[in-house]
Amino acid sequence: MERTSRRTFLTTISSSALVGLATTWASTDAQALVGDPAPGGTAVGEELVALLEETSARLTVQATEQRQHTAPLIDALLNTVTNLVEDGRYNQPVKLRLHALASTLSQTVGWHRFDLGQHTEASQYWIAGLHAAHGGGDRDVGAALLGDLAYQAAWRDDPRTAVNILERALSGARHPAARSLLHLRLARSLAAQGEQRATFRALAAAESLLDASSGEPMPSWCSWLSAADLAVDSGQALLDLGDTRRAHQLIREGKKLLPPSRDKTRGVFLAYEARSHLDLREPEQAAAAAREALQVAERIGAPRCVNLVRDLAPAFRAYPEVYGVGALLDRVAV
C-alpha cells in the first residue's frame, strides 16, 4: 500500500471521481507493483504474516452479533498490517500476502462502516483496499472493492454512477463467481433506472456465471454468494421494473434458501419482502415482515436493516388501521 493511502481517509470523493478511479483501475496493467522495501525497516517474516492471516480469518467469520467485540480488533489488525506494508522490510512473496491481507481487511472494515451508515469512511476504506489490491496484483479483489463502491452508490440513490463503476469492474474481474456478483449488482442498478432489457441480460449473465462457478473454489470475499442472493436480488430488480407478483415470489424463495448463519442478510431480505407486500397492497403481511426484520436487526446490531424498514414508513402510513402498523411506526420513529 502506498504511503499516501492513509491520507485518503481524510477526504471525500465525488461520483465523477469514483468513475475516474474505476476507469484508471480498468485500464492499468494487472501486474503487481514490485517496489523496494523500506530501507532499514523491521523485518517481516512468513511466520508473522501467517499469524496475521489466521487472526484475520478467525475474526472475520464471527457472527454479526459479535461485531461489537470484534470490530475494534479488526480495525487494529488493519492498522498493524498497514504499518508493516509501509514500514516493513520483506521479500516479494511476503509483500503480496501483506497487500492481500490489507485489501481484504480494508473491505471488511469498510462494510462495518457502511452498515453503521458511515458512508464517507466506508468509501475511503474501500478505496484504500483498492490500492492494496493493485499493489498485490489481485484483479478480482480490486473488482470486488469497485463493486462495493458501486453498491454504495446505488444505496445512496445514484444508480448511474453504480452502473459506470460496475461496467469497469467487470472488464477486469476473472473468476465466474466474482463476475456473477458484479452482474447481479449491475442488474439492480439498471433496474433502478428502468432499463428492462439490460437488466434481464445482466440477470441472465449472473445466473449463468454462478452456475459456472460450481465445483471450483470461490474467492473468500464472495464465497457467500448463492442461489438465495440471486433469487432475492432478481426479485428486487423486478420490483423496480414493476413486475411485483414475480418479484414477490422470488424474494420469498430466496429468503427460504438463506442459511441461518446469514442473519444480517435475512434481515435485509425481510425488509425487501415487506416492500413487495406493500406493492401488492398487502399491508398486514408487510407489517409482519417488517417487524421480523426489526427483530433480527436489533438482535444482531444491524442499523442498515433498521434504516431499510424506516424507509418504508411513508408507505405504511397509508394503512393506520391495519393490525401492527401503528406499533411498527412507533418503533421506527426518529
C-alpha positions in Angstrom: 0.0 0.0 0.0 1.4 3.4 -0.9 2.4 5.7 1.9 -0.2 8.3 0.7 -3.1 5.8 1.1 -3.7 6.9 4.7 -4.4 10.4 3.6 -7.4 9.2 1.6 -9.1 8.6 4.9 -9.3 12.4 5.4 -11.1 13.3 2.2 -14.4 12.5 0.4 -14.7 11.5 -3.2 -17.3 12.6 -5.8 -19.3 10.4 -8.2 -17.2 11.6 -11.1 -14.0 10.9 -9.2 -15.2 7.4 -8.4 -15.9 6.7 -12.0 -12.5 8.1 -12.9 -10.9 5.9 -10.3 -12.6 2.8 -11.7 -11.6 3.8 -15.3 -8.0 4.1 -14.2 -8.1 0.7 -12.5 -9.7 -0.9 -15.5 -7.0 0.4 -17.9 -4.0 -0.3 -15.7 -1.7 -3.3 -16.1 -2.7 -6.0 -13.7 0.9 -6.9 -12.8 1.7 -6.4 -9.2 3.8 -3.4 -8.2 7.2 -4.5 -7.2 8.7 -1.6 -5.3 11.6 -1.7 -2.9 11.0 -2.4 0.8 11.5 0.4 3.3 15.3 0.7 3.9 16.1 -0.2 7.5 12.6 -1.2 8.2 11.6 -4.0 10.6 12.0 -7.4 9.0 8.7 -9.1 8.3 8.8 -12.9 8.0 6.4 -15.6 6.8 5.6 -16.7 10.4 4.3 -13.3 11.3 2.3 -13.0 8.2 0.7 -16.5 8.7 -0.3 -15.4 12.3 -1.9 -12.2 10.9 -3.7 -14.2 8.2 -5.0 -16.7 10.7 -6.2 -14.0 13.1 -7.9 -12.1 10.3 -9.7 -15.3 9.1 -10.9 -16.1 12.6 -12.2 -12.6 13.3 -13.9 -12.0 10.0 -16.1 -15.2 10.2 -17.6 -14.3 13.6 -21.3 -13.9 13.7 -22.7 -10.4 13.2 -23.9 -10.1 16.8 -20.3 -10.4 17.9 -19.2 -7.4 15.9 -19.3 -5.0 18.9 -16.4 -7.1 20.2 -14.5 -8.0 17.0 -14.8 -4.8 15.0 -12.2 -2.9 17.1 -9.8 -5.8 16.8 -10.2 -5.9 13.0 -9.5 -2.1 12.9 -6.4 -2.7 15.0 -5.3 -5.6 12.8 -5.7 -3.5 9.7 -3.6 -0.7 11.2 -0.9 -3.3 12.1 -0.8 -4.7 8.5 -0.8 -1.2 7.0 2.2 -0.3 9.2 4.1 -3.4 8.1 3.3 -2.7 4.4 4.6 0.9 4.7 7.5 0.5 7.0 8.5 -3.2 6.9 11.3 -5.0 5.1 10.2 -8.1 3.3 10.6 -10.3 0.2 8.3 -10.4 -2.8 6.1 -13.3 -1.6 5.6 -11.7 1.8 4.8 -8.4 0.1 2.0 -10.0 -2.0 0.5 -11.6 1.1 0.6 -8.4 3.1 -1.1 -6.5 0.3 -3.8 -9.2 0.0 -4.4 -9.0 3.7 -4.6 -5.2 3.7 -7.1 -5.3 0.9 -9.4 -7.9 2.5 -9.3 -6.2 5.9 -10.0 -2.8 4.3 -13.0 -4.3 2.6 -14.3 -5.8 5.9 -13.8 -2.6 7.8 -15.5 -0.7 5.0 -18.6 -2.9 5.3 -18.6 -2.3 9.1 -18.7 1.4 8.5 -21.3 1.1 5.7 -23.6 -0.9 8.0 -23.4 1.9 10.5 -24.3 4.5 7.9 -20.8 6.0 8.0 -20.6 6.2 4.2 -17.6 8.6 3.8 -15.4 6.3 5.9 -16.7 3.2 4.2 -15.8 4.5 0.7 -12.4 5.6 2.0 -11.6 2.2 3.4 -12.7 0.6 0.1 -10.5 2.9 -1.9 -7.5 2.2 0.3 -8.3 -1.5 -0.2 -8.3 -1.0 -3.9 -4.8 0.5 -3.8 -3.7 -2.5 -1.7 -5.3 -5.0 -4.2 -3.5 -3.2 -7.0 -0.2 -3.4 -5.1 -0.8 -7.2 -4.8 -1.8 -7.6 -8.4 -5.2 -9.1 -7.5 -7.7 -8.1 -10.1 -10.6 -10.0 -8.7 -10.3 -8.3 -5.2 -9.9 -4.9 -7.0 -13.1 -5.6 -8.9 -14.8 -6.6 -5.6 -13.9 -3.3 -4.0 -15.2 -1.4 -7.0 -18.3 -3.5 -6.7 -18.7 -2.4 -3.1 -18.3 1.3 -4.1 -20.9 0.7 -6.8 -23.3 -0.9 -4.2 -22.9 2.1 -2.0 -23.6 4.5 -4.9 -26.8 2.5 -5.7 -27.8 2.5 -2.0 -27.4 6.3 -2.0 -29.8 6.6 -5.0 -27.1 7.1 -7.6 -27.6 4.0 -9.9 -26.0 5.7 -12.9 -22.7 6.0 -11.0 -23.1 2.4 -9.9 -23.5 1.2 -13.5 -20.5 3.1 -14.7 -18.3 1.7 -11.9 -19.6 -1.9 -12.4 -19.0 -1.9 -16.1 -15.4 -1.0 -15.5 -15.1 -3.6 -12.7 -16.4 -6.3 -15.0 -13.6 -5.5 -17.5 -11.1 -6.8 -15.0 -12.8 -9.5 -13.0 -11.9 -13.0 -13.9 -13.5 -15.6 -11.5 -17.0 -16.5 -12.6 -18.4 -16.1 -9.1 -16.8 -12.6 -9.0 -18.4 -11.7 -12.3 -21.7 -13.2 -11.2 -21.9 -10.9 -8.2 -20.9 -7.9 -10.3 -23.6 -8.7 -12.9 -26.2 -9.1 -10.1 -25.4 -5.7 -8.7 -25.4 -4.3 -12.3 -28.9 -5.6 -12.8 -30.1 -3.9 -9.6 -28.7 -0.6 -10.7 -30.0 -0.9 -14.3 -33.5 -1.8 -12.9 -33.4 1.3 -10.8 -33.1 3.3 -14.0 -35.9 1.4 -15.7 -33.6 -0.3 -18.2 -35.6 -3.5 -18.7 -33.6 -5.3 -21.5 -30.2 -4.5 -20.0 -31.5 -5.7 -16.6 -32.6 -9.1 -17.9 -29.3 -9.5 -19.7 -27.3 -8.8 -16.5 -29.5 -11.2 -14.5 -29.1 -14.0 -17.1 -25.3 -13.4 -17.0 -25.3 -13.5 -13.2 -27.2 -16.8 -13.2 -25.0 -18.4 -15.9 -21.8 -17.4 -14.2 -23.0 -18.6 -10.8 -23.7 -22.0 -12.3 -20.3 -22.0 -14.0 -18.5 -21.3 -10.6 -20.0 -24.5 -9.1 -17.4 -27.0 -8.1 -14.4 -24.7 -8.0 -13.1 -22.7 -5.1 -14.7 -19.3 -4.8 -12.8 -16.1 -3.6 -13.4 -15.6 0.1 -15.0 -12.2 -0.4 -17.8 -13.7 -2.5 -17.9 -17.2 -1.1 -21.3 -16.4 0.5 -22.9 -15.8 -2.9 -25.7 -18.4 -3.5 -29.0 -19.1 -5.2 -30.6 -17.2 -2.4 -28.9 -14.0 -3.3 -29.6 -14.5 -7.0 -33.3 -15.0 -6.3 -33.8 -12.1 -3.9 -31.7 -9.6 -5.9 -33.5 -10.7 -9.1 -36.8 -10.1 -7.2 -35.6 -6.6 -6.2 -34.8 -5.8 -9.8 -38.2 -7.0 -11.0 -39.8 -4.9 -8.2 -38.1 -1.8 -9.5 -39.3 -2.7 -13.0 -42.9 -3.1 -11.8 -43.3 -6.9 -12.0 -44.5 -7.1 -8.4 -46.0 -10.5 -8.4 -43.0 -12.3 -9.8 -40.7 -10.2 -7.7 -42.5 -11.2 -4.5 -42.3 -14.9 -5.4 -38.5 -14.7 -6.0 -37.9 -12.7 -2.8 -39.8 -15.3 -0.7 -38.0 -18.2 -2.4 -34.6 -16.6 -1.8 -35.4 -16.0 1.9 -36.2 -19.6 2.3 -32.9 -20.7 0.7 -30.8 -18.5 3.0 -28.8 -20.4 5.6 -29.3 -19.5 9.3 -25.8 -18.2 9.6 -26.5 -15.2 7.5 -28.8 -13.3 9.9 -27.9 -9.8 8.7 -28.8 -10.7 5.1 -32.0 -12.3 6.4 -33.0 -9.0 8.0 -32.3 -7.2 4.7 -34.3 -9.8 2.8 -37.2 -9.4 5.2 -37.2 -5.7 4.6 -37.3 -6.4 0.8 -40.2 -8.8 1.4 -42.1 -6.1 3.3 -41.7 -3.7 0.4 -43.0 -6.3 -2.0 -46.1 -6.9 0.2 -46.7 -3.2 0.2 -46.5 -3.0 -3.6 -49.1 -5.9 -3.7 -51.3 -3.8 -1.3 -50.9 -6.4 1.5 -50.1 -4.1 4.5 -50.7 -6.7 7.2 -48.2 -9.2 5.7 -45.8 -6.2 5.1 -46.0 -5.2 8.7 -45.3 -8.7 9.9 -42.2 -9.0 7.6 -41.0 -5.5 8.7 -41.4 -6.4 12.4 -39.4 -9.6 11.9 -36.7 -7.6 10.1 -36.5 -5.2 13.0 -36.3 -8.1 15.5 -33.3 -9.6 13.6 -31.6 -6.2 13.2 -32.0 -5.3 16.9 -30.7 -8.7 18.0 -27.6 -8.6 15.9 -27.0 -4.9 15.9 -27.6 -4.0 12.2 -28.6 -0.3 11.8 -28.6 -0.6 8.0 -31.5 -3.1 8.2 -33.4 -0.8 10.6 -33.0 2.1 8.1 -34.4 -0.1 5.3 -37.6 -0.6 7.4 -37.6 3.1 8.4 -37.6 4.0 4.7 -40.9 2.1 4.3 -42.7 4.2 6.9 -44.3 6.6 4.5 -45.9 3.7 2.6 -47.2 2.2 5.9 -48.8 5.5 6.9 -51.5 4.9 4.3 -52.7 2.0 6.5 -53.2 3.4 10.0 -56.0 1.0 10.9 -54.2 -2.2 9.8 -53.0 -4.5 12.7 -49.4 -4.0 13.6 -48.8 -0.9 11.5 -49.2 1.6 14.4 -46.8 -0.3 16.6 -44.3 -0.6 13.7 -44.4 3.1 13.0 -43.8 3.8 16.7 -40.7 1.6 16.7 -39.1 3.2 13.7 -40.0 6.8 14.6 -36.9 9.1 14.8 
